[in-house]
Amino acid sequence: KLQKDLEEVKVLLEKATRKRVRDALTAEKSKIETEIKNRMQQKSQRKAEHLDNEKPAAVVAPITTGYTVKISNYGWDQSDKFVKIYITLTGVHQVPAENVQVHFTERSFDLLVKNLNGKSYSMIVNNLLKPISVEGSSKKVKTDTVLILCRKKAENTRWDYLTQVEKECKEKEKPSYDTETDPSEGLMNVLKKIYEDGDDDMKRTINKAWVESREKQAKGDTEF
């Protein structure tokens, strides 16, 4: 529509002879040309935006790390200042340093090794037996090994276990001995249990042994 207006103004301008009319038509011509130019720029801008919107969003491909493997096998020892945890991971020394991360708290640490042979590896140890110094703790990556150094808060103290849970489990496994119990009473309890759980032949054997033992004791002829 504006283009037709412009063409018509041009025709009139060619025919016009009076200066006032020509000036008015020239001004109108400039106005229409400016508007056409603006419209064209807007149209071009909208088209560019439309094309941008149609472009697929740039996809940043994540590094494929597969699944995360929980580390359960490790060894540990200690010095006066450190508790040292050794984790064997083939090829760990070849991954970028930033792929091996360890986070410490006063009573825990967690290790994360990212993108090692297409997998991630993690190890979380909570409830350490005793407090550690977060600032003094660190890690070292050696050939096929990650070494975690937990700085003891109380130096020159021995850790019998790595975690509190391990300590409690081991202590539960220990048989409880009552030093005040008569040893013969303990033997009687064992024999009683065997008797209760045994078959008829076992019960007869125990009864026979019991009778013979009582008879020898009565005669003062107890044999050892």
Summary of the structure (lengths in Angstrom):
residues: 224
radius of gyration: 45.6
end to end distance: 128.4
largest distance: 161.1
contacts: 502
relative contact order: 0.08
helix: 45%
strand: 25%
